[in-house]
Amino acid sequence: MNQMTRALHRVALAIAASVLPFQLGAQTPGSTDATSACIPLDGMTFELTGSETFLVRKERESVALVRTQQFLPAGLSSMRFLADELCPSGAKSQFVVNETLYTVAGLQMFSGKRSGRATEINSAGTAATVTAKAPR
């Protein structure tokens, strides 16, 4: 790919990104601030659903879709969170997958309000379950 083609490709990606349904800092319908769209992490399962997207579930209930600013690995070997919740912006929007830092680009909640944790990776390497906090 030559320089001109790469530049056009970047412009096309930027335009496509601007019309995606996910927007940086997306909020739960009816919420008044970005903090209300944070996902508490205890007991949540993060399932790879696309090259830049996780489906967040608690048991069988879908909680949210999380889109990152860069491509995710095809499989998970480790996943760490830097806070007790994942938010659409700020320091709590960063997490580590396979020793690479990622930032939330979009957070779309499915319904209702949902709160560094360790995770358990499934044997297929496609999902990480956040373990609950030990009682104090």
C-alpha positions in Angstrom: 0.0 0.0 0.0 1.5 3.4 -1.0 1.4 6.5 1.2 -1.6 8.0 -0.6 -3.7 4.8 -0.2 -2.7 4.6 3.5 -3.8 8.2 4.1 -7.2 7.6 2.3 -7.6 4.4 4.3 -7.0 6.3 7.6 -9.6 9.0 6.5 -12.1 6.3 5.6 -11.6 4.6 9.0 -12.0 7.9 10.8 -15.2 8.7 9.0 -16.5 5.2 9.7 -15.6 5.5 13.4 -17.5 8.8 13.6 -20.8 7.2 12.5 -20.6 4.0 14.6 -23.4 3.6 17.1 -20.8 3.7 19.9 -19.7 7.1 21.0 -16.9 7.9 23.5 -18.6 8.3 26.8 -21.9 6.7 25.8 -24.3 6.7 28.6 -27.2 4.6 29.8 -30.4 6.1 28.5 -31.7 8.6 31.1 -28.4 8.9 32.9 -27.1 12.4 33.7 -23.4 11.8 33.9 -20.7 9.5 32.7 -20.1 7.9 36.1 -23.5 6.4 36.0 -22.5 4.4 32.9 -19.6 2.6 34.7 -19.7 -1.2 35.0 -19.0 -2.7 38.4 -16.6 -5.6 37.7 -17.4 -8.2 40.4 -18.6 -11.4 38.8 -18.7 -10.0 35.3 -17.6 -12.1 32.3 -15.9 -10.4 29.4 -16.4 -12.3 26.1 -14.6 -11.4 22.9 -17.3 -10.6 20.3 -15.3 -8.8 17.7 -11.9 -7.4 16.8 -12.5 -4.4 19.1 -15.5 -5.5 21.2 -16.3 -7.4 24.4 -19.8 -8.5 25.5 -20.0 -8.0 29.3 -22.3 -10.5 31.0 -23.2 -11.4 34.6 -24.4 -15.0 34.7 -26.7 -15.2 31.6 -27.6 -11.5 31.5 -25.9 -9.3 29.0 -24.9 -6.1 30.7 -23.0 -4.0 28.2 -20.8 -3.9 25.1 -17.3 -2.4 25.5 -15.5 -1.2 22.4 -11.7 -0.5 22.6 -9.6 2.0 20.7 -7.4 -0.8 19.1 -7.7 -4.4 18.0 -8.0 -7.0 20.7 -6.0 -10.2 20.5 -7.7 -13.3 19.1 -7.5 -15.1 22.4 -7.1 -14.1 26.1 -4.3 -15.4 28.3 -4.6 -12.7 31.0 -6.8 -9.7 31.8 -6.4 -7.1 34.6 -8.4 -4.1 35.6 -6.9 -1.1 37.2 -10.0 -0.2 39.3 -13.2 -1.8 40.7 -15.3 -0.6 37.8 -14.9 0.1 34.1 -16.0 3.5 32.9 -16.3 5.2 29.5 -13.5 7.7 30.2 -10.8 8.7 32.6 -8.4 6.4 34.5 -11.1 3.8 35.1 -11.5 3.3 31.3 -8.1 1.5 31.1 -7.5 -2.2 31.4 -4.8 -4.8 30.5 -5.3 -7.7 28.1 -2.3 -10.1 27.5 0.0 -7.5 29.0 -1.1 -4.7 26.6 -2.9 -1.6 27.9 -6.3 -0.9 26.3 -8.7 2.1 26.7 -12.5 2.0 26.4 -13.6 3.8 23.2 -17.3 3.1 23.7 -19.5 1.7 26.5 -23.1 0.8 25.7 -25.2 -0.5 28.6 -28.1 -2.8 27.9 -30.3 -2.0 30.9 -30.2 -0.9 34.5 -27.2 0.2 36.7 -24.4 -2.3 37.2 -19.4 -2.2 40.1 -7.9 -3.9 40.2 -9.7 -7.3 40.1 -8.2 -10.6 39.1 -9.9 -12.7 36.4 -10.2 -16.3 35.4 -9.7 -17.1 31.7 -11.8 -19.9 30.2 -9.9 -22.8 28.6 -10.7 -21.6 25.1 -9.1 -18.2 25.8 -12.2 -16.3 24.7 -13.6 -15.0 28.0 -12.4 -13.6 31.3 -14.5 -13.7 34.5 -13.8 -11.1 37.1 -13.6 -12.6 40.5 -15.5 -11.1 43.4 -13.8 -9.0 46.1 -12.9 -10.9 49.2 -15.1 -9.8 52.1 -13.5 -7.4 54.6 
